[in-house]
Amino acid sequence: DYDQSTGDALYSVTAVYEDGTESAKVSISTPVESQGADNKVITFSGGGFSIPDVFASSYSKCTIEFLIKPTKFSNYDCMAGPGWGTWHQHCDANGNYYCGSNTGSDRITSSSAMTLAWQHMAIVVNGNKLTLFKNGTSVGTLTSSNFSGIGGFGEYVFTNGGNGQFAKYDEIRIWSTTRTATELKGGNSGKVEYTGDMLPAELLAYYKGDPFQGEDGNTYLRDCVGGHHARLLDDNYAEEIDNSLVLK
């Protein structure tokens, strides 16, 4: 099947990647082209985006990962999720990152602050255990007696406006599995890109920072996997080339 408006086609394929990630035979959207030396990133100046459908289902195991280069730090910037009591994440004025299902003991506060450089952040859910990684190293973990898994809330919104995204993003990926520290570091701390006609079977959504115009007139970040294209919430974004971020 081929969608002319997005350039997506569906194939059944299987592959094994150098970092040890293996795919099953699945139907995926292709082709996914390497960005090569001219790496595209999406830069937000208070803008945001909304990922549909992926978390309409609940997952006992899940990994959310992305490359991020903040442009500033303020309390509650880079906010995402439905909100505390379901799922929430944000940074503070010192670059500390927070994530979890609620406040207090159900929320991680990173032990290592983000910087204004590129870094890889990964949130790993394994039942009622939550771990936050920065550049492949654990910077926080908790075990909750109140929550388990993630999902069942539909839209996963990276907020715009005053608590919006003031950062560059690349390689945003959502998995239906728990990525291990070895896998995260094996992927050069998130700087591996998945390309070609074969993508890992457990990859639910994959955004490489390339927006496109939808038939409905809205602009979307392209999902390379299952058509979960993420609607950009306003015009406070720019598509840029950042050759300082080299993907493998």
Solvent accessible surface area in square Angstrom, and as a share of the most:
residue,aa,sasa,rsa
1,D,140,0.73
2,Y,147,0.56
3,D,64,0.33
4,Q,159,0.70
5,S,46,0.30
6,T,18,0.10
7,G,31,0.30
8,D,22,0.11
9,A,12,0.09
10,L,87,0.43
11,Y,111,0.42
12,S,65,0.42
13,V,26,0.15
14,T,76,0.44
15,A,18,0.14
16,V,110,0.63
17,Y,42,0.16
18,E,188,0.84
19,D,27,0.14
20,G,56,0.53
21,T,7,0.04
22,E,116,0.52
23,S,6,0.04
24,A,56,0.43
25,K,156,0.66
26,V,41,0.24
27,S,77,0.50
28,I,4,0.02
29,S,6,0.04
30,T,2,0.01
31,P,84,0.53
32,V,8,0.04
33,E,133,0.60
34,S,67,0.43
35,Q,33,0.15
36,G,51,0.49
37,A,90,0.70
38,D,84,0.43
39,N,1,0.01
40,K,79,0.34
41,V,0,0.00
42,I,0,0.00
43,T,19,0.11
44,F,2,0.01
45,S,74,0.48
46,G,4,0.04
47,G,0,0.00
48,G,1,0.01
49,F,0,0.00
50,S,4,0.03
51,I,0,0.00
52,P,27,0.17
53,D,87,0.45
54,V,5,0.03
55,F,0,0.00
56,A,67,0.52
57,S,61,0.40
58,S,81,0.52
59,Y,45,0.17
60,S,75,0.49
61,K,98,0.41
62,C,0,0.00
63,T,0,0.00
64,I,1,0.00
65,E,2,0.01
66,F,1,0.00
67,L,0,0.00
68,I,0,0.00
69,K,56,0.24
70,P,2,0.01
71,T,73,0.43
72,K,78,0.33
73,F,45,0.19
74,S,40,0.26
75,N,86,0.44
76,Y,109,0.42
77,D,1,0.01
78,C,2,0.01
79,M,36,0.16
80,A,0,0.00
81,G,11,0.11
82,P,64,0.40
83,G,18,0.17
84,W,76,0.27
85,G,37,0.35
86,T,60,0.35
87,W,4,0.02
88,H,12,0.06
89,Q,0,0.00
90,H,6,0.03
91,C,0,0.00
92,D,15,0.08
93,A,54,0.42
94,N,113,0.58
95,G,0,0.00
96,N,34,0.18
97,Y,3,0.01
98,Y,33,0.12
99,C,0,0.00
100,G,0,0.00
101,S,12,0.08
102,N,48,0.25
103,T,67,0.39
104,G,54,0.52
105,S,91,0.59
106,D,10,0.05
107,R,76,0.28
108,I,6,0.03
109,T,65,0.38
110,S,7,0.05
111,S,97,0.63
112,S,43,0.28
113,A,38,0.29
114,M,6,0.03
115,T,71,0.41
116,L,97,0.48
117,A,53,0.41
118,W,36,0.13
119,Q,2,0.01
120,H,1,0.01
121,M,0,0.00
122,A,0,0.00
123,I,0,0.00
124,V,11,0.07
125,V,6,0.03
126,N,69,0.35
127,G,23,0.22
128,N,64,0.33
129,K,98,0.41
130,L,11,0.05
131,T,18,0.10
132,L,0,0.00
133,F,18,0.07
134,K,26,0.11
135,N,60,0.31
136,G,0,0.00
137,T,74,0.43
138,S,56,0.36
139,V,11,0.06
140,G,18,0.17
141,T,83,0.48
142,L,27,0.13
143,T,95,0.55
144,S,9,0.06
145,S,112,0.72
146,N,103,0.53
147,F,62,0.26
148,S,84,0.54
149,G,16,0.15
150,I,11,0.05
151,G,21,0.20
152,G,52,0.50
153,F,41,0.17
154,G,21,0.20
155,E,85,0.38
156,Y,1,0.00
157,V,44,0.25
158,F,1,0.01
159,T,36,0.21
160,N,50,0.25
161,G,39,0.38
162,G,69,0.67
163,N,56,0.29
164,G,0,0.00
165,Q,0,0.00
166,F,38,0.16
167,A,0,0.00
168,K,38,0.16
169,Y,2,0.01
170,D,1,0.00
171,E,1,0.00
172,I,2,0.01
173,R,2,0.01
174,I,0,0.00
175,W,0,0.00
176,S,40,0.26
177,T,28,0.17
178,T,31,0.18
179,R,9,0.03
180,T,71,0.41
181,A,41,0.31
182,T,109,0.64
183,E,52,0.23
184,L,3,0.01
185,K,110,0.47
186,G,48,0.46
187,G,4,0.03
188,N,65,0.33
189,S,22,0.14
190,G,2,0.02
191,K,52,0.22
192,V,21,0.12
193,E,15,0.07
194,Y,0,0.00
195,T,42,0.24
196,G,32,0.31
197,D,67,0.35
198,M,76,0.34
199,L,0,0.00
200,P,2,0.02
201,A,35,0.27
202,E,77,0.34
203,L,5,0.03
204,L,41,0.21
205,A,0,0.00
206,Y,0,0.00
207,Y,0,0.00
208,K,8,0.03
209,G,2,0.02
210,D,29,0.15
211,P,27,0.17
212,F,23,0.10
213,Q,114,0.51
214,G,11,0.11
215,E,160,0.72
216,D,94,0.49
217,G,46,0.45
218,N,60,0.31
219,T,30,0.17
220,Y,38,0.15
221,L,1,0.00
222,R,53,0.19
223,D,0,0.00
224,C,11,0.06
225,V,18,0.10
226,G,45,0.44
227,G,39,0.38
228,H,41,0.18
229,H,29,0.13
230,A,0,0.00
231,R,97,0.36
232,L,13,0.06
233,L,43,0.22
234,D,43,0.22
235,D,129,0.67
236,N,69,0.35
237,Y,62,0.23
238,A,43,0.33
239,E,82,0.37
240,E,61,0.27
241,I,89,0.45
242,D,12,0.06
243,N,87,0.45
244,S,87,0.56
245,L,3,0.01
246,V,90,0.52
247,L,23,0.12
248,K,144,0.61
